[in-house]
Amino acid sequence: MMSAAARSGPFSIYMQATAYSVAGPLKALVPGVVLKGEKIALNPKTQFLCRESLNGQSPRTGPAVTVSINGRAGVRFAHTDIRVPDFSDYRRPEVLDPNKSSQGSSESRRAFSYLVTGATTVVGIYAAKTVVTQFVSSMSASADVLAMSKIEIKLGDIPEGKNMTFKWRGKPLFVRHRTEKEIATEAAVNLAELRDPEHDKDRVSRPSWVIVLGVCTHLGCVPIANAGDYGGYYCPCHGSHYDASGRIRKGPAPLNLEVPHYEFPDEETVVVG
């Protein structure tokens, strides 16, 4: 029987095991503790016993040295009812045999892993592409907005010397049919006199037609056509004067009227946008 001191000591984890005595020499493990007769002596010059010196081995946990105060040394085999699960059903047949090296089947197993990894990568890339495409498409303009992005204007409805205003993308659009006198006057303007230097030929595709946005570049007001000191456009809000080419000539506006993108599909039609 073991004493109460031993049951609460460092060897208490083996209390439920069965003790067996083993004869034979025992090796030393750590200095300081030896077994001497029926007593435990603490001697720093001697060494403690180790498991490797014992004869016999438990099929599950192996032998363990147990001692008690005023007791004999012995070997005890720890008993347990915990069973290790069998994972054979989840292992490949090539690696089930513990006596057979798995190196011979590593190539085939590695090829299968590469195949699974490659297939997963392809599926992931395709899914990511689909998500990005849908996200970008959701940010695009809708069909009704795209329909308003262009406007087709019949030039035959605008008489010479007149300006007509259209609504394009929520903004006023000025289309001016210039006379030969206006064309010559704007072409002869000295660029050094302009606040925003820009030649007339760089602002028009056809000399007879001037197409600009009717938004003052000062504070966004809508100018009046065929008005002002230069006969082009005049903004009454703060007194900005533009010529017949839409260039700022007088007043606080810093820039010329904006020229949108447009093209002439035929002689009588212009498409803006």
Secondary structure as UniProt FT lines:
FT   HELIX           4..7
FT   TURN            10..11
FT   HELIX           12..14
FT   TURN            15..16
FT   STRAND          18..20
FT   STRAND          28..36
FT   TURN            37..38
FT   STRAND          39..49
FT   HELIX           51..53
FT   STRAND          63..66
FT   TURN            69..70
FT   STRAND          74..77
FT   HELIX           88..90
FT   HELIX           93..95
FT   TURN            98..99
FT   HELIX           102..105
FT   HELIX           106..139
FT   HELIX           143..148
FT   STRAND          151..154
FT   HELIX           155..157
FT   TURN            160..161
FT   STRAND          163..168
FT   TURN            169..170
FT   STRAND          171..177
FT   HELIX           180..187
FT   HELIX           191..193
FT   HELIX           200..202
FT   TURN            207..208
FT   STRAND          209..213
FT   TURN            217..219
FT   STRAND          224..225
FT   TURN            229..230
FT   STRAND          233..235
FT   TURN            236..239
FT   STRAND          240..242
FT   TURN            244..245
FT   STRAND          248..250
FT   STRAND          262..266
FT   TURN            267..268
FT   STRAND          269..272
//
